[in-house]
Amino acid sequence: RFDGIHDCLRHRAGQTGFKKYAIAFQGTVMACIGPFLIYVYEPMLKENVTLAIIIGAPVLSAGFISGCGLCESYVERISRRFNFEYGSTRFWGSFGYAIATFIAGLLFSKNP
């Protein structure tokens, strides 16, 4: 029985060998990237590009670059543990990303 997200993270992290804090931290950073880009980074780019580069580089790399590795290795370990095909998971993830990018491009070309 789970009593919240903390217990769920502890249970899943314990099963796969990941530290629950790494997964929770990365999830929090990934959830905060959107508001950071809208409310902090965009105005900063308009005012001071150098400062935006200095602050944006570590935040964006923590949100995207480190997050990709953590998520990929987490899904790969889960696939081993529960015996499902990791390659098909990667395929459908890439396919979904491609469709979302295509739709975003269409929307952006209609109304930038």
C-alpha positions as CSV (number, residue, x, y, z in Angstrom):
1,R,0.0,0.0,0.0
2,F,1.3,3.4,-1.0
3,D,0.6,6.5,1.1
4,G,1.7,9.1,-1.5
5,I,4.3,10.0,-4.1
6,H,7.1,9.7,-1.6
7,D,6.3,6.1,-0.8
8,C,5.9,5.3,-4.5
9,L,9.3,6.8,-5.3
10,R,10.9,4.9,-2.4
11,H,9.3,1.7,-3.5
12,R,10.3,2.0,-7.2
13,A,13.8,3.4,-6.4
14,G,14.4,0.5,-4.1
15,Q,13.4,-2.1,-6.7
16,T,15.6,-0.7,-9.4
17,G,18.7,0.4,-7.4
18,F,18.2,4.1,-8.0
19,K,18.2,6.7,-5.3
20,K,14.8,8.2,-4.7
21,Y,16.3,11.6,-4.3
22,A,17.9,11.6,-7.8
23,I,14.6,10.7,-9.4
24,A,12.6,13.2,-7.3
25,F,15.1,16.0,-8.0
26,Q,15.2,15.3,-11.7
27,G,11.4,15.2,-11.9
28,T,11.2,18.5,-10.0
29,V,13.8,20.2,-12.3
30,M,12.0,18.9,-15.4
31,A,8.6,20.2,-14.2
32,C,10.1,23.6,-13.5
33,I,11.8,24.1,-16.9
34,G,8.6,25.4,-18.6
35,P,7.9,28.2,-16.0
36,F,11.7,29.0,-16.0
37,L,11.7,29.5,-19.8
38,I,8.5,31.6,-19.8
39,Y,8.9,33.8,-16.7
40,V,12.7,34.0,-16.2
41,Y,14.7,33.1,-19.2
42,E,12.8,34.9,-22.0
43,P,12.8,38.3,-20.2
44,M,16.4,37.8,-19.2
45,L,17.3,37.2,-22.9
46,K,15.8,40.5,-23.8
47,E,17.6,42.4,-21.1
48,N,21.0,40.8,-20.7
49,V,22.1,38.0,-23.1
50,T,25.4,37.3,-21.2
51,L,23.6,36.9,-17.9
52,A,21.0,34.7,-19.6
53,I,23.7,32.4,-21.0
54,I,25.5,32.1,-17.6
55,I,22.3,31.3,-15.7
56,G,20.5,29.4,-18.5
57,A,23.2,27.0,-19.4
58,P,23.4,25.1,-16.1
59,V,19.6,25.1,-15.6
60,L,18.8,23.9,-19.1
61,S,21.5,21.3,-19.1
62,A,20.3,20.0,-15.7
63,G,16.8,19.8,-17.0
64,F,17.4,18.2,-20.4
65,I,20.9,16.7,-20.7
66,S,21.1,15.0,-17.3
67,G,17.5,14.2,-17.3
68,C,17.7,12.2,-20.5
69,G,20.4,9.9,-19.1
70,L,18.6,9.4,-15.8
71,C,15.2,8.6,-17.5
72,E,16.8,6.3,-20.1
73,S,18.7,4.3,-17.5
74,Y,15.7,4.2,-15.2
75,V,13.4,2.8,-18.0
76,E,16.1,0.3,-19.1
77,R,16.4,-1.0,-15.5
78,I,12.6,-1.2,-15.2
79,S,12.4,-3.1,-18.5
80,R,14.9,-5.7,-17.2
81,R,13.2,-6.0,-13.9
82,F,9.7,-6.5,-15.4
83,N,10.7,-8.3,-18.6
84,F,9.4,-6.0,-21.3
85,E,11.1,-4.9,-24.5
86,Y,13.2,-1.8,-24.0
87,G,13.6,-1.2,-27.8
88,S,9.9,-0.8,-28.4
89,T,9.7,1.6,-25.5
90,R,12.5,3.7,-27.0
91,F,10.8,3.5,-30.4
92,W,7.4,4.7,-29.2
93,G,9.0,7.5,-27.1
94,S,10.9,8.7,-30.1
95,F,7.8,8.5,-32.3
96,G,5.8,10.5,-29.8
97,Y,8.5,13.1,-29.6
98,A,8.6,13.4,-33.4
99,I,4.8,13.8,-33.6
100,A,4.8,16.4,-30.9
101,T,7.6,18.3,-32.6
102,F,5.8,18.2,-36.0
103,I,2.6,19.5,-34.4
104,A,4.5,22.3,-32.5
105,G,6.1,23.3,-35.8
106,L,2.7,23.5,-37.5
107,L,1.3,25.6,-34.7
108,F,4.3,27.9,-34.6
109,S,4.2,28.5,-38.4
110,K,0.5,29.5,-38.2
111,N,0.9,31.8,-35.2
112,P,4.4,32.6,-34.0
